[in-house]
Amino acid sequence: MRNFYDLHTHSFYSDGDCSPVIVAKIAKKNNLRGVVLTDHDTILGWQDFFQTAQVLNFFTVQGIEITSQLFGVDLHILGYSQNFNVAMLSPFLKEARCIAFQRAQAIARKLKEKNIADLDIETLQRKKGNNAILRKYDIVKTIAFNYVISIEQAGKLINNPGDIAYVPHNKKKVLSAKAVIDLIHKANGIAVLAHPGEIAQKEQNGEKKMLDIIDEMIQLGIDGLEVFSSFHSKKQEKEFLKITKKFKLVKTGGSDFHGAIHAPKITLGASGIDEVVWQEFLFKLPK
């Protein structure tokens, strides 16, 4: 399959390395016909991305990626629309910024307690923008720059459970999968479960957990699955295709591009969908 369309990418407005303009220019350089910017919990990059896409003459729609939870597992749900109701999304976006800032503060406290780093999270937030979402990656980059260590070394301090300054999502404040699906629907979008194959890689009894989650997400009203992903094997892709066909779900695909520093092994357009699937996807989007 020729991946002319990449429906899952990130800019520096969430946890990518590049501006939305640069993401668009890389897409054009890689001969893609369409790309969607799906930053985590923010829409700040939309305007720059849309304007550049128009100038460079490739297709795009509005996208976002929202963290949720189900069965104790952190899940990412992609939202797509040709015309999101931003007023409906705004309260969520404001709360997401607040939660992310509080998490960043908790990480900074742990780093200081362990005499590893002394970070000013308020200054970091101002530099990124008061309306921007502060991600773990912003802290990782700051540590790497200020203390002259690699991105990989800095990431090992905070990224995963067991790391010395890791802080989990506040389970009481992270929206349930049902709440995220409902939010996207109310905002005039479709909801797609991102990289479900990653569940199998990260969880105990991963394959069973993955299938149980997919089954429950279908019951909750998910519209589609990200079938094609940098995280998926060919076997998983075939399995997800069967599920989308059986339950009449939307098929999507994307690289989950973050940039050459954050995720050097994932290039823009490395995974995605062809022209036929793109047209099917557009047909399913609310007008």
Secondary structure as the mmCIF struct_conf table of DSSP 4:
data_model
#
loop_
_struct_conf.conf_type_id
_struct_conf.id
_struct_conf.beg_label_comp_id
_struct_conf.beg_label_asym_id
_struct_conf.beg_label_seq_id
_struct_conf.end_label_comp_id
_struct_conf.end_label_asym_id
_struct_conf.end_label_seq_id
STRN STRN1 TYR A 5 THR A 9
TURN_TY1_P TURN_TY1_P1 PHE A 12 ASP A 15
BEND BEND1 ASP A 17 CYS A 18
HELX_RH_AL_P HELX_RH_AL_P1 PRO A 20 LYS A 29
TURN_TY1_P TURN_TY1_P2 ASN A 30 ASN A 31
BEND BEND2 ARG A 33 ARG A 33
STRN STRN2 GLY A 34 LEU A 37
STRN STRN3 HIS A 40 HIS A 40
TURN_TY1_P TURN_TY1_P3 ASP A 41 ASP A 41
TURN_TY1_P TURN_TY1_P4 LEU A 44 GLY A 45
HELX_RH_AL_P HELX_RH_AL_P2 TRP A 46 LEU A 56
TURN_TY1_P TURN_TY1_P5 ASN A 57 ASN A 57
STRN STRN4 PHE A 59 PHE A 59
STRN STRN5 GLN A 62 LEU A 70
TURN_TY1_P TURN_TY1_P6 PHE A 71 GLY A 72
STRN STRN6 VAL A 73 SER A 81
BEND BEND3 GLN A 82 ASN A 83
HELX_RH_AL_P HELX_RH_AL_P3 VAL A 86 GLU A 113
TURN_TY1_P TURN_TY1_P7 LYS A 114 ASN A 115
BEND BEND4 ILE A 116 ILE A 116
HELX_RH_AL_P HELX_RH_AL_P4 ILE A 121 LYS A 128
TURN_TY1_P TURN_TY1_P8 ASN A 130 ASN A 131
BEND BEND5 ALA A 132 ALA A 132
HELX_LH_PP_P HELX_LH_PP_P1 ILE A 133 LEU A 134
HELX_RH_AL_P HELX_RH_AL_P5 LYS A 136 TYR A 147
TURN_TY1_P TURN_TY1_P9 VAL A 148 VAL A 148
HELX_RH_AL_P HELX_RH_AL_P6 ILE A 151 ILE A 158
BEND BEND6 ASN A 159 ASN A 160
TURN_TY1_P TURN_TY1_P10 PRO A 161 GLY A 162
BEND BEND7 ASP A 163 ASP A 163
TURN_TY1_P TURN_TY1_P11 ILE A 164 ALA A 165
TURN_TY1_P TURN_TY1_P12 LYS A 171 LYS A 173
BEND BEND8 VAL A 174 VAL A 174
HELX_LH_PP_P HELX_LH_PP_P2 LEU A 175 LEU A 175
STRN STRN7 SER A 176 SER A 176
HELX_RH_AL_P HELX_RH_AL_P7 ALA A 177 LYS A 186
TURN_TY1_P TURN_TY1_P13 ALA A 187 ASN A 188
STRN STRN8 ILE A 190 LEU A 193
TURN_TY1_P TURN_TY1_P14 PRO A 196 PRO A 196
HELX_RH_AL_P HELX_RH_AL_P8 GLY A 197 LYS A 202
BEND BEND9 GLU A 203 GLU A 203
TURN_TY1_P TURN_TY1_P15 GLN A 204 ASN A 205
HELX_RH_AL_P HELX_RH_AL_P9 GLY A 206 LEU A 220
TURN_TY1_P TURN_TY1_P16 GLY A 221 GLY A 221
STRN STRN9 GLY A 224 SER A 229
TURN_TY1_P TURN_TY1_P17 SER A 230 PHE A 231
HELX_RH_AL_P HELX_RH_AL_P10 LYS A 234 PHE A 247
TURN_TY1_P TURN_TY1_P18 LYS A 248 LYS A 248
HELX_LH_PP_P HELX_LH_PP_P3 LEU A 249 LEU A 249
STRN STRN10 VAL A 250 GLY A 254
STRN STRN11 PHE A 257 PHE A 257
TURN_TY1_P TURN_TY1_P19 ALA A 260 HIS A 262
TURN_TY1_P TURN_TY1_P20 PRO A 264 LYS A 265
TURN_TY1_P TURN_TY1_P21 LEU A 268 GLY A 269
BEND BEND10 ALA A 270 SER A 271
STRN STRN12 ILE A 273 ILE A 273
HELX_RH_AL_P HELX_RH_AL_P11 GLU A 275 LYS A 284
BEND BEND11 LEU A 285 LEU A 285
#
